[in-house]
Amino acid sequence: MSDLSYPPFLKWGDYKSEDSAKPDKLSVEVTEEETFETQYGINVNAIVDKTEMSIPLHNFNSTNVMLLKLWTVNVKKGKIKKGVRFTLSTWLGVSRNDRKIRKWKMEFNS
């Protein structure tokens, strides 16, 4: 299976907001619940702003696992399943040790 190809990867660095009151917002349509692993991290395929993409949920070079946890918790709650649309908000906040850290929030349209 070495000839697996992935859709383009979403680049978190493209999202620059540092204000949790005015985060960058992405429209996400779930195409798969199951995550997959690459040599760099754990990802999931979805449609982001009308483009099929692989969303990095956790990069192995980072200790920030919050998006992966959000994804896993919402899959278990049944909120994330194929065909579901939600808004993913992201911004650069400050970690407990006073460093910049990416933060996320998922808002599901009932």
C-alpha positions in Angstrom: 0.0 0.0 0.0 2.9 2.4 -0.6 1.0 4.2 -3.4 -1.6 5.7 -1.0 -2.2 9.3 -1.9 -3.7 11.9 0.4 -5.6 15.0 -0.5 -3.7 18.2 0.2 -2.9 18.8 3.9 -4.4 21.8 5.7 -1.7 24.1 6.9 -2.4 25.5 10.3 0.2 28.3 9.8 -2.2 29.9 7.3 -4.5 30.8 10.1 -3.1 33.8 12.0 -5.8 35.0 14.5 -4.5 35.6 18.0 -7.9 36.7 19.3 -10.3 34.0 20.7 -13.1 36.5 20.3 -12.3 36.7 16.5 -10.9 33.3 15.6 -10.3 32.0 12.1 -13.3 29.8 11.2 -13.3 26.8 8.9 -16.4 25.1 7.6 -15.9 21.3 7.9 -17.9 18.5 6.4 -17.0 15.1 7.8 -16.2 12.5 5.1 -14.5 10.0 7.5 -14.5 9.5 11.3 -11.5 7.3 11.3 -8.1 9.0 11.6 -5.0 7.8 9.9 -1.3 8.1 10.8 1.6 9.4 8.7 5.2 9.7 9.7 4.4 13.2 10.9 1.2 12.8 12.8 -2.4 11.8 13.1 -4.8 13.2 10.5 -8.4 12.9 9.2 -9.8 13.5 5.7 -12.7 16.0 5.4 -14.0 18.8 3.2 -12.8 22.1 4.5 -14.3 25.2 3.0 -15.5 23.2 0.0 -12.1 21.6 -0.6 -11.2 17.9 0.2 -8.3 18.0 2.6 -6.4 16.1 5.2 -6.7 17.8 8.6 -3.7 17.4 10.9 -5.2 16.6 14.3 -1.8 16.0 16.0 1.8 16.6 14.9 4.2 14.2 16.5 6.7 17.1 17.0 4.2 18.9 19.2 2.9 18.2 22.7 -0.5 19.9 21.7 -3.0 17.1 21.4 -6.1 19.2 22.0 -7.6 18.9 18.5 -7.1 15.2 18.5 -8.8 15.0 21.9 -11.7 17.2 20.6 -12.1 15.0 17.6 -12.0 11.7 19.6 -14.5 13.0 22.3 -17.0 14.2 19.7 -16.8 10.9 17.7 -17.6 9.0 20.9 -20.5 11.4 21.6 -21.8 10.7 18.1 -21.5 14.4 17.1 -18.9 13.6 14.4 -20.1 11.2 11.7 -20.0 11.1 8.0 -22.0 14.0 6.4 -22.0 16.1 9.6 -21.0 19.8 9.1 -19.5 21.9 11.8 -17.5 25.1 12.3 -13.9 24.7 13.5 -12.6 27.9 15.1 -8.9 28.3 15.7 -6.6 30.9 17.1 -3.2 31.3 18.7 -3.5 31.6 22.4 -1.0 31.4 25.3 -0.1 28.2 27.0 0.3 27.7 30.7 4.1 28.2 30.3 3.5 31.5 28.5 4.2 30.3 25.0 2.0 30.6 21.9 -0.2 27.5 21.4 -2.9 26.8 18.8 -6.4 26.4 20.3 -9.6 25.1 18.7 -13.3 25.1 19.3 -15.9 23.0 17.5 -19.4 24.3 16.9 -22.0 21.9 15.7 -25.1 23.1 13.8 -28.0 21.3 15.3 
